[in-house]
Amino acid sequence: APVLISILLGASFSRYQVEESVEHLLAPTHSLAKIERNLVDSLFPVNRSKHRLYSDLQTPGRYGRVIITSFRKANMLDQHHTDLILKLHSAVTRIQVQRPGFNYTFAHICILNNDKTCIVDDIVHVLEELKAARSSNRTNFAITYPITHLKDGREVYNGHQLGGVTVHSKDRVKSAEAIQLTYYLQAINSLNDMVAEKWESIFCDTVELFQKSNRKIKMYPFTSSSLKEDFQKTSRVSERYLITSLVLVVTLAILCCSMQDCVRSKPWLGLLGLLTVTLATLTAAGIINLTGGKYNSTFLGIPFVMLGHGLYGTFEMLSSWRKTREDQHVKERTAAVFADSMLSFSLTTAMYLVTFGIGASPFTNIEAARIFCCNSCIAIFFNYLYVLSFYGSSLVFTGYIENNYQHSIFCRKVPKPEVLQEKPAWYRFLLTARFSEDTDDSEETNTYESHLLVWFLKRYYCDWITNTYVKPFVVLFYLVYISFALMGYLQVSEGSDLSNIVATATRTIEYTTAQQKYFSNYSPVIGFYIYESIEYWNTSVQEDVLEYTKGFVRISWFESYLNYLRKLNISTGLPKKNFTDMLRNSFLKTPQFAHFSEDIIFSKKYNNEVDVVASRMFLVAKTMETKREELYDLLETLRKLSLTSKVKFIVFNPSFVYMDRYASSVGAPLQNSCISALFLLFFSAFLVADSLINVWLTLTVASVEFGVIGFMTLWKVELDCISVLCLIYGINYTIDNCAPLLSTFVLGKEFTRTKWVKNALEVHGVAILQSYLCYIVGLIPLAAVPSNLTRTLFRCLFLIALVTFFHCFAILPVILTFLPPSKKKRKEKKNPENREEIECVEMVDMDSTRVVDQITTV
């Protein structure tokens, strides 16, 4: 039944859909920046906002962008490079997108200016004027930074268009190591959007072709589609590595379940355990697909979540099978296995469902995290059902094979030892088995000791780790572990950089690196939007607005604008009457201020009066290397200022959509999962046999998570969506491996703590070790995938597995030997039904006195 269900549901996954919107996945769902963007869009249409700066867009839109630099750090403003850049610009504007019946060029799909010409970056005009000045031998043309003047008198901002700038006195540019060009495209309908998307693709090909013909310069193209393509590219570049991982896990799972004894060896159960996990994952994927879910690259982590939980459950069942008596019927042995292992497996599965269920709830503000947790919940639920049914049935079949003394691989009846003696050596080696009649009753329980891992733990490791001379070094090692974890924990940083979730050898990474190298002096331009009708002619209001923008590098037109208002106010002497009407007419008649009409919204009122209902300006902040952190602090500062200011304003930049409340949004699933896990542990303390189990389990989980977060930071992994999902999984992975170990130790009676530590390791250590080895082998190929997403995934999951293994096999076995619970001998109560009485013995002494003594023994 599980196989049929998986085939039916998994078949729908052949037509899966890919999530196209990266913002939908990774931007906080309930973001104030999205509301602010809607307000800005309603006040200032997008098409009218692209006349000055590429980064003042309310929405990213469609665009092509390229950074041009040189391998030898040459001056990109010299004659040779200027000509090359203008030649590239000409090639880009001639790009054609062929459609049935018409060929679209840049002129057909570009954003138009007021004079119906395509909007291009002002740096192109600067380069054209520079070339014209050189042609006419004029030496008076100078470029200033970050604001320069064109021959028509306009002041233009070039902070995002010139990079690696060296200046003379008075901000005159001496050289620039990089130049950035941006081309804006229209996307007003589906056809236009399709043509623009195709144009972006041809744009990248054109730039790369131009690069090949000009080897001395280096170009970094980037488009609005690059981030989406590079995010999904992780899945494509991971395919062969995941296949390698699957082959390695299958091989090791078979080897971990194999023995020299061909009857008691269980190689097929190792393979079927992995098949159980695969079927559950395929079923979950089919359900998600049928319910309208879309695939994204974060789903690459789900098979590893399933691998850790599913394989441990199957190996634990195998470990329980080894403890059953071979003279029992298969049904009795299977019942013993389920009674011994399925209780803990059920509880850990419930913990997975609770923690990931909280992550899948509407409380999660990151859509990628919510979808991941939802899919994980479904997969884990079906994995539990499939272990009960599919793997349980497989265990029964192999049990019958074992009882009939059939070969574990070939299912052939194994001959008696006397028959084997007549066969060749290789034949005897393949059919080596121990028969029950060949062993004494005292040896019956040691049938599986020939298993390598069982033999290693029982004969060597358990005695070594509990040795008096080893314990101090383990405690010292744990203190070092805590120290380094604390050092990393104090340096945790939030990772809202989108380049952390894309493949490495991609346009996004190359462009982002170049952008940070050459254009990090100034942050993205921040839109400052005043959305109320204020008294612009009032000097005090003008000073208030200037005060709010203090500390920024202001676009100089704004200061000119305010100075113009002051002069106009003085010349008219009118406080308000017809002031705005005169202002509007002056703007339209004065060439220097003609473009202001796009940044001020006029509204007609009664008696034909005109009022200003909204206005905007663009501000640029000076930043250092930690640009993202500074920009986030700047956003929070401006938000607080907008709540207390006299002027109603909002600030916006497209990057704010990803940054806004990112820290609280990305950390919420982890916090909620931790709280739910602690609540579940506290609640179940009243149901388990001993509450100390949950106390130790809680302390262990806290120690593991603390260590993983600390070492994760030291390994240069930021706290982002992927790492948080791994940390949620880490809670469950720790409980998976440590709960059976702690339960066996705490519930043990009689003997000493050391004895019960050894017993717990012997009973559960093999399953933990098998699961760990398969898990690590499966993770290793992931480290080679050329993607930042899988790099984060590998580092987090590897640390979780390593730290949990360290706790299971070193920390807990040592600490439990000298910390509670105590293992004092407890005298059992006498049971009168088990008492054996000896009849009276009559003794006669010398003087014939009768003495009767009754002795009772139990």
Secondary structure, 3 states (H helix, E strand, C coil): CHHHHHHHHHHHHHHCCECCCHHHHHCECCCHHHHHHHHHHHHCCHHHCCCCCHHHCCCCCEEEEEEEEECCCCCCCCHHHHHHHHHHHHHHHCCEEEECCEEEEHHHHECECCCCCECECHHHHHHHHHHHHHHCCCCCCCCECCEEECCCCCEEECCCCEEEEEECHHHEEEEEEEEEEEEEECCCCHHHHHHHHHHHHHHHHHHHHHHHHCCCEEEEEEECCHHHHHHHHHHHHHHHHHHHHHHHHHHHHHHHCCCCCCCCCCHHHHHHHHHHHHHHHHHHHHHHHHCCCCECHHHHHHHHHHHHHHHHHHHHHHHHHHHCCCCCCHHHHHHHHHHHHHHHHHHHHHHHHHHHHHHCCCCCCEHHHHHHHHHHHHHHHHHHHHHHHHHHHHHHHHHHHHHCCECCCCCCECCCHHHHCCCCHHHHHHCCCCCHHHCCHHHHHHHHHHCHHHHHHHHHHHHHHCCCCCHHHHHHHHHHHHHHHHHHHCCCCECCCHHHHCECCCHHHHHHHHHHHHCCCECCCEEEEECCCCCCCCHHHHHHHHHHCCCCEECHHHHHHHHHHHHHHHHHCCCCCCHHHHHHHHHHHCHHHHHHHHCEEEEECHHHCEEEEEEEEEEECECCCCHHHHHHHHHHHHHHHHHHCCCCEEEECCCHHHHCCHHHHHHHHHHHHHHHHHHHHHHHCCCCCCCHHHHHHHHHHHHHHHHHHHHHHHCCCCECHHHHHHHHHHHHHHHHHHHHHHHHHHHCCCCCHHHHHHHHHHHHHHHHHHHHHHHHHHHHHHHHCCEHHHHHHHHHHHHHHHHHHHHHHHHHHHHCCCCCCCCCCCCCCCCHHHCEECCCEEEECCCCCEEEECCEEC
